[in-house]
């Protein structure tokens, strides 16, 4: 007989891990116990040595769905002679456990939901150990019912019996409930408030063209018939979202296939427990209203991820499903928000299970066969990611976070606690503890006061949940970012804390190094804007170095932005400035002089007043979009760049060209002026916009290739920044760099946009601290 103890860290709470362990132990004839601890799960098993080892091997190689084991350390103990295997009450102490994200409804629960013989038939809150709410209802760890917003619902005898039955899927399922003892739906419309026929009322309202708010896992969404053009237009007006594409929700994969082409990898992601929005290629024709996703070849699609959504969609066509909020504000998620929510809709489907944490939908797209996250939120957050140490990843590979094992990750127990506060736009923050990076969900753009308040509320709650006491704070280098001001305030309030700053594009660079375990690399970092270490606006950068330090080797030739931030909203301004630089002011006025104040703006450019220089590649995309005839005024950041990608005629001939020239201070400069002149020639000759768009994309691809060729001593090449969300550009760059024999690495577990900045900041800070410690 042998007794083994194991301390298990990872995503092992809220995913049915303890019941899984108990069932496996009993199947193997073992005795002992399993329990949650603040650090994860503690296991002791006793029996034949082969059975004990078989249990640990099963946990390492085949844990239950949703579980991710980061470390499993075992040791031998004297046998105690126990006769049973038990799930014990949770151990209390300093929190350190990973917390499970919310999980989409599993196939077993979906089958029971529509089974008239099942006692949970059509119960909209059915769940089990494999699915249901987790992070959004959790007050504190360990993950026990008393620590969730389900604590107020006392289980009926039937649910209680399942909860204590080792053979049941609901054995220790913390949100377990049924129609007798659990949450209930309520329909609100005008002065009507009813708990009867809620799904039938919803269906009737949708068929009548109404907009209905639905309380989901992480907040309220606005829903309407995705095939009803007037309803979609009304939703856009109410939400003040005039052009940005909307996502749709469908019942199942079969309904999704009526709208879009779906690859096997995309299908797996759609049906995964994460249930993100996946950007898919539209069928021709695509059976949704034109206003759902205008002027784009892709449609954001997600499968119903809760039993409530399955019931609501049972007899309906695809639904637009978008967050319920004011323009650029956080999503509404509490009952107290109903007064602000009601003007956005004609009716509300709500319920009495409190949402403790607001969580948006995650968004991804597939490029070169790999998933690329555009927004990391529901289904992913707050699952931790490792900060990989140099050399751990095999060349050219990346193991997804949901497949990581002890062999691929090193978790130093004495690593410093770091809080990285992220960027100004698409903000997220990251807490680093014991070598694991806990990323918040999507916060948003911090120019908005409500979003900033959300960040200020979320950080202390997050630190409390994970037992955080950060000794190091990391911010961007921009002196006026809200996240930077917040970092300074925290440092003042915690005198022992150290404040580090990490340059914006270095953080993008470090995020890829940390994902893939790279010690050094060449990085092409392309985005719209970021504060440079010289105080100028960067965004078309070639860097080289390590996670701790990089040097700038090359940059895009800077453009003037007449009116500064106004040039982002009115890209004709930047286009006029670029044409003036490439061809002279008269040519620029011939094209753009019809705009009020155009001549004065050129004077500002000449004087360098209210017209800052920017080396941002995103701004150059704006220039070529305008030259190709796309909107000269935009309603959301990156709109013209996204439309330019959609225009591309990939079978077109020819390419524009960048020149690599010697710039100031020893920098190589990517000179775009010849490309602008060629684009103006094409425009004058009536060349189709799609051909112009393709020629520009080829020019950027060749620029990436030529820049990498200039630095052959760096075999590993990193691509990051929001510009590389462009699937066509990314796939083209991957192809030409791979043809040249370079190993290419990109963001996969965090967004390439500013949503991944906080992870890169944390990685850079950790690398800096490691370097400093090595020098002591």
N, C-alpha and C positions, 0 to 999 in steps of 0.2 A: 504493500500500500504506500501511496505517496500523496503528499499535500503540497499544492503549488499556490502561491499568491501572485496576482498580476495587477499592476496599476496600468490602466489604459487611458490614453489621452487621445482626443480627436473629437469629431462630431458623433458623440455616443450618448447624448441625452436628447430625448424627444423623438427618437427614431425607432423605438421598440427594441433597443439594444438589450436591456436587462431581461425582458421576456424571452428574447431570442437565446440569450446565454442560458437562462434557466431551462428552456425546452431542450437545448442541445445537451446540457449537463445531465438532465434526467434521462434522455435517450441513451447516453453513454454509461448510465448507471453510477454517476458521480454524486457525491454529497458536497455540502458547503454553502456558500452564499454569494450574492452579487448585490451591490448597492451603488447608488450615485454618490459621488463626492464632489466637493467644489472644484476639484481638478479634473474630473472625468468619471470613471467607473473603477471600483475596486472589486476584484474577484478572488475568491478562494475556492479551490476545488480539491476533492479528496477521492482517491480510488486507485485502480490500477494505473501504473505509470503511462502505459500506452494510451489509456483513455484520457488522462489529463493532458498529454501532449496533443492528442487528436483534437481536443476542445480548443486549445490555444491556436493550433494550426488552422482550424476552421475559422476562428475569429480573424486571423491575419489574412487569410486568402479569400474568404467568402462571407464578409459581414452582411447584415441585413441591408436592404435598400435604404439609401439616405445616410447610412453610417460611413464615416471616413476615419480610419485609425491612423494617427500620426505616430504614436509610440505605444509599444506593449512591452513592459519590462516585468519579467517574472523572477521569482525566487522560491526556494524550497523552504517549507515549514514542517515542524513535527506534526504527524497525524493527530487529530483530536477525537476521532471516533463518532463524528456526526452521523445521523441516520437519514437526513433529508437534505434537499437543496432548497434554499429559500431566497426570496427577494426581501432584503432588509430595508428598514427606513433609511432615508438619506442621511449621510454624514454632513455635519455643518462645519463651516470654516470659511477661510478667505476664498472668494470665488476665483476660479481659474479655468473652468471648463469651457469648451467650445459649445456654442448654442446652435441648435438646428434652425435652418431657415424654415419658413412655412412650406408645406409639401402639397403638391397637387393631388386631387382625389385618385385613389388607387382603383384598379380594375375590380377588385372584390367589393369595395364599397359602392362603386357605380352599378354593379350587378344587383346588389341588395336594394339599392335605391329604387330600382324599377321592378322589383319582385313583389307582386301582391301578397305572397305568402310570408314575406319577411316583416318582422315587427317594426322595422325602420322604413318601411315602404313610403317613399316620397317625403322622407324627413330631410329637410334642407341642410342639416348640420351633422349628418352621418360622418363618422371618421373612425380610424383605428390606429394601431401603432405604426402603420406605414404611410399615413397621410393625415392632412388636416392642419389646423393652425398651430404654430409653435412660437416663433420669435414675436409675432404681433400680439400675443396674449401673455407673454412671460414677464413677471415682475422682477424676479430674481432667481438665481440658481441656488440649489439644484432644481431641475425641472420636475416638480411635483405639482399635483393639482392645486394644493394650497398656495402655491407661488404663481398661479395664473389667474386670469380674469374668469376662469370657470369655477373658482372657489365658491362663488355665490350660488352655484347650482348643485344641490345635494342629489346624489345618484339614487334612483329608484332601486328596489330590490333586484330587478332583472339586470340593470346595468352594473350594479354592485357585484352580482354573481359573476358576470363576465369579467369584470375587472380583476377578480381574484382567482379566475380559472386559467391555469397554465396552458390549457389546450385552446384557449380562445385567442383570436386576433386582437381582442381588446383587453388582454391581460396587461394590466398597468398602463392602459391608454389614458393619459391624463385628461384630454378633452372629451372623453366618452360621455354620451348623452343620448336621449331619445325623446320622442314627442311627449312622454309622460313627465320627464324631469329636466329637460334641457331648454335652450333658447327657443324663442318663437319669432316668426316673421310678423311685420306690421306693414300695412299699406296706408300711405298718406296721400291724399289728393284733395285739394281745396280744404274744406272743413271735415272731410271724411277721414276717419281713422279706424281701420278694421284689421283683424287677424284672420279673417275668413277669405278663402279663395284668392289668396295673394298672387299666385302664379297665373291664375286665369285673368285676373284684373291687369296684370302686367302684359300678358299677351294681347289683350284687347286694346290697351293703350298704345302699344307698339304698332299694331296693325292700323290704328287710327292716326299714325304719324306723330305721336307724342314723344317727348323726350322724358325719360324716367331715370332718376338717380337710384343706384343700387349700392348698398353697403356690402362690400366684399371682404377679403381678408385683411387688407391693409388700409382701407379707406373707401370713400364713395367714388363710384364711377358714373359717368353719364352715358346712357344707352339710347340708341335709336335704330330704326331699320336701316341697315347699310345699303339697301336697294331703293330707298325713298329719298330722292334728290331734295325735295323741299324740307324734309326733316333734317337731313344732313346740313343743308345751308342754314337752317334755323339754329342748329346746335353750334355751328361755327360763329354765328352772330352773337349768341348768348355768351359763349366762352371767349369771344374776341380772338379766336384762332382762325385767321382768315385764309391762310395758305398752307401751313405746315400739314403734312399728311397725317391722317387719323388711322388708328389700328382697328381691326375688326376681331370679334370673337365668334368662333364656330363651335358646333356641338362636338365634332369629332374629325378625324383625319379625312373621312370620306367627304364631308362637307367642305373641308379646306381644299380638297383636290378639285372641286368645282370652280374654285376661284384662281388657283395658282398651280404652277409646276412645283413638285416637291421631290427632292432627292432623298435617297434612303437616310443620309445623315441628318437632313432637315426634319424628316419624319420622326427619327429617334429623338431629336431635341424637342420637337413639338409635344411628343407624348411622354417626355421625361417627367420626373417628379418636380422639376423646376418650372415647367410650363411657361417659358418666356414668350414674348412676342418675337417671332422670327420674320425677317424681311425676305419675302419670297418673290420670285418672278411671276408676274401676272399672266394668266391665260389670256389669249386673244380670241374673242373679247372676254373681259373680266366682268362678271355679273355683280358689280357694285355700282353705286351711284357715282357719277363723274367727280363729284366734289369730295369723295372720301380720300383719294390720293391722286390729285391732279398732276399731270405732267411728269409722272414717274413710272418707271417700268416695274417697280416693286410695290408690294402691299404688305404691311405689317399684320401678321395673323397670329392669334393665340387660340389654343383650345380651352374650352371651359375647364377651369381648374378647381372649382368647388362644386359640391352637390347642388347648391342653390343655383349656380349658373347653368348646370345641366338641366334642371327643372325649368328654368326660365327660357332656355333655348329649345326645349323639347319639340315644339311645333312651329318654330320661327325660322326665317332666313337668317343669314349672318347679321350680327349686330355691330354697329360702331360701339366701341367700348373705350372711353377715354377718361382720364382723371377728372374728377369734379373739383374745379378750382377756378379762381380768377386768372386772368392772363399772367403767366410767369410766376404764379404764387403756389405755395404748397397745397397739396390735395387736402380736402376736408375729410375728417375721419371720426369726429366725435358727434354725439347727439347735440352738443352745444353749438355745432356748426350748422344745424338745420336752418336757422334763420338766414344765414348767408347762402345756403345751398338752394333754397326754394326758388329764388328768382331765376336759376339756371335751368329749371325743369318744370314739367307739369304735374309730376307725381314722384313718390319716393318709395322704394322698397328698403325697409330698415329692419333691424332686429336688436335684441337686448343682450347680445354677447359683446361686452366692451372691447374695443380695439385699444390696446395700450400704446402701440407704436405704429406710426404712419409708415407705410412701405409702398413705393410705386412698383409698376410692372417692370421687369427686366426686358431688355431689347438686345437682340443679336442678329448677326448676318453671317452667312458662310462665304468665305473667300478661299480659293485654292483648297477646297475640301475641308477647311478647319473653321470651327466656330470662332467668331470675333464678337466680343461683347461691346455693345455701344452704351448700354446702361446696366450697371450691376446692382440689382435690387431684389425684389421678391424671388424666392427660390435659391438665391445665391447668398445674399447678406443675411446674417453676419458670419457665415461660414468662413473660417480662417484660411489664409494662404500662408505658406512658408516663405520666409526670406531665404532663398537658397544660397548656400555658401559657394564660392567659386569652384568650378570644376565638377559640380555634382551632376549636372545634366549631360547626357550623351550629346555629342555634336549633332546639331540640326534637329534635335527632338525636344518635345515638351510633353510632360505627363499631366493630363488634366487634374485639377484639384480634387475632383470626385473619384480619382483612381490612385491617389497618392498612398504610399505605404511607408513603413518605417525605413525600408531600404533606400528610398529616394530623398529622405528629408533628415536633416540634422537639427535637433532642437536643443540648443544650449539652455540649461536650467538657470544659468546666472546671467543671461543676456539682459541688457537694460530695458526698462520700460520707456517707450517713446510715443508721444502723441504728435501726429502730423496733421496739420489743419487744412491742407489742400489748396485749391485755387479759388479764384473769384467766380468763375463760371463753371457750371456742372459740378458744383462742389460736392466732395465727399471728404470724410476724415478717416484716419487710420490709427488704430492703437496697436502698438507692437509690444507683445509680452511673451517671454519664454521662446523667442524666435518665431512666433506666429503673428501674422498681421491680420487684425480684425478690422475689416473695412465696414464703415457704415453703409447704409443704402444711399441712394441718390438724394442729395439735399436740394440742389438747384443753384440758381444764380443769386449771388449775395447782394446785388444791387437792390433787390427787393427787401423791404424791411421785414415782412412776414417770413421770408425765407431765412434771413439772418436770425430772427428770433427762434425759428425752428432749429437752426444749428446750435444756438446758445442753449436751448432746452435739451437737445439730443446728446451733446457731449457729456455732461455730468451723469445723465441716465445711463449712457453707454459705459462710462468708467465704473459706475456703481455695479452694473450687471457683471462686468468682467473683473472686478476687484482691482481697478486701475489706479496706480499712483505714479504717473509718469515723472521721471526725473529729467527728461529731455523733451523740449518742445521744438517743433520744426515748422517753419512758415516759408512762404515765397519771399522773394527779395523785393517785391513791389512795396513801396513805403505806404501806399494808401489802400491796399486791399483790406476788406473787412476781416478776412481770416487772419491777416497779419496783425491788425489791431487787437483782435481777440487773443492771439498768441502773446502779444506784449502784456495785455491785461492779466492773463493767467500767470505769466512769469512774475509780475509784480505781486500777485496775490499768493504766490508760492515761492518764497525767497530762495529756497534750495534748488529750484528748477533752473536748468540751463536752456537758453534760447538759441537755436541754430537757424540759419537761413540757407535755403537751397535754391539755386537758380531754376527758373521754370523749365527750361528745355533740358537741363541736366536731370531734373526729376523725371521727365518723360524717358530719357535715356536710361537712367538707373532702374526704372520700373521694368524694362525688358531684361536688363542684366539680372535683376533679382528673380524674375520669373524663370529664367533659363539657367541660372547658375554660372554666368559668364564672368570671368575675371577681368577681361578687357575687350573692347570692341570699337569699331568705327560706327558712328551713328548719324543717320540722316533723319533729322527731326523737323517735320514740316507741320505748322499749324497757322492759325490766324494771328495770334498775338501772344506775347509773353514778355515780361520785363527782363531786359538784358542786364548783364553785369556792368555794362557801360552806361546804363540809364536810358538806352534807346529801346525801341520796340523790336523784338526779335521774332522769328518764326519760319525762317528758311535756312536752317543751320546744319553744318557738318561738324560733329564733335568727335573726339577720340579720347579714350581713357578708361577709367574704372568707375565703379559705383560711387566711390568717395570723391574722385576728382576727374574732370575732363577739361580738355582745352578746345577752343574754337579754331577749326582749320579753315572753314569756308562759310560764306553766307550768300544769300540772295542780294543782288544789287538793291539797295533801299529805294522804296517809293515814298513820295510825299502823300500824306493823307489830309487833303484840304478839309478843315473843320474838325479834324481829329475824329472823335467817335461818330460824328455825323457821316463820315465817309463810309463807315460800316453799314449804316442804314440806307445810304444813298450811294451805291457803288459807282455811279457815273462820275462822281467826284474823283475817285481814285483812277478810274479809266482815263479821265481827262488829264490828270497829272502825269500818268504814264505815257500817254500820247505826246504830251508836251515835251517830256524828257527824250522820247525816241525820235520825234519828228519835228518838234518846234511848236511854239504856242499858237501860231496861226492855224495849223492843222487841227490842234485840239479845239480851238474856238469854232472852226468850221463844223466839227462834229457835235460839240456840246454847248455852243454859245447860246442855244435856245433856252437853256436853263437860267433862271434868274440868278444873278450874282456870279456867273461863271468867270467873267473877266477879273473880277475882284478876287476870286479864289485863286486864280493863277498868279496874281500879284502876291498873295499870301505865300504861295509856294516859292516864288522867286525870293521872297524875303525870309523864308523859313519861319513865318509867324503863323500860329494856329494851324500848322501843317507839319506835324511831326514826321520824322523819317521812320519807315517800317520795313524790315526785311522779311515780313510775314508772307509765306507762300500762299496762305489763304486769301490774302488781299490780291495777289496776282491772279488767282482763279477768278476773283471778282472782275478784274480787268478784262480777261479774255471772255468771260461770260457776257459782259456788256458789249464787247466788240462783236460777239456772235449773235447779238440781238435779244439777249435775255433781259429781264426787268432791270431798269435803272434805279428803282426803289424796291426795297425788300421789307418783308414783315417779320422775318426771323433770321438769326445769325446763321450764316452758311447756306442760305437759300439758293443763291445764284450758283455756288459751287456744286450743290447737289443737282440742280437742274442741268448744269453743264455736263456732268457725268451721264445723265440720262439721255442727252442729245447725241452722244457719240455714235457715229457710224463706223463700226469696227472694221469694215472691209474697205474703208476709204484709203486712198493712196496719199503718200507724202507725210511730211512732218515739219513742224517749225523747229528752230534750233536755238539753244542757249549757247553763249560763248563763255568759256571758263577763262577769266582774266585775272591778272594780279591786282588785288585791291589794296586798300590802306592797311597799315599795321601788319603787313605780312600775310593778310588773309587772301585766299582765293575768292573771287567774286563770280557769282552766277549772273551774267549779264543777259537780260531778257529783251533788250531794245530791238535787236534784229527780229526776234519772234513777233513783237508788236508790229513792226513794219510789214512783215509777211502777212500777218492777220488782217491788217488794213488793206493790203493789196487784194487778198481773197474777198474781203467784204466789198470792195469796189468792183470786183469782177462778178459779184453775185454768187459766189461759192456758197453752197448750202451750209447753214449753221452746224449741222451734224458733222460735216467734214472738218470744219474749223475746230469744233470741240475735240474731235479725234486727233487732229494734228497737234493741238496743244497738249493733250494727254501723252502723246508719243514724245513730245519735246521734254516733258518733265521726266518721263521714264528714261530717256537717253541721258538726261542730266544726272539722274541717280546713278546710272551705270558708269558714266564718264567720271563722276566724282569718286566713286569707289575705285575705279581703275587708277586714279591718281595716287591712291594710298594703298599699294599692294601689300604692305607689311601688316595690314590688319585683316586677317582672313575672315573674322566674324563681323558681319554687318547688321546693324540694328535699324529698324524702321519704326518710328513712332510719331505721335502727334495726330491731331484731328484730321489732317488732310488724308492720312492713310486709312481713314474709314471708307474712302472711295474705293469700292471693290475693284473696279476696272483698273485704276491706277495701281493698287496694291498687287493684284495678280500680274500685271505687266512688269512691275519692278521685281517681284519674286522670280519671274521667268528669266529676265535678262541677267540678274545677279547670279542665279543658279547656273545659267549657261556659262558664266565666267568662272565657275568653280568656287564661288563664295558661299559660306554658310550664312544663311539669312535668318534672323530672329525678329519676331513681332510680338506685340501684346496679344494674349489670348485669354488670360484669366482676369485681367482688368482692362478697362477701356483704353484705347489709344488716345482718346480725347482727354479733356481735363478731369474727367471722372477717375482717371488712374493716377493723377498727380500725387495724391496723398500717399499711395503705396510707394511710389518712387521716392518721395521725400523721406519716408520712414527707412527705406532701404539705404538711401544715401547717408542719412544720419547714423544708421547702425554701422555702415562701413567706415565712416569718419571716426566714430568712437572706437572701433576695433583697431584702426590705424594708430590712434592716440595711445591706446592701452599698450600696443606693441612697442611703442617708443619709450615707455616709462621704465 
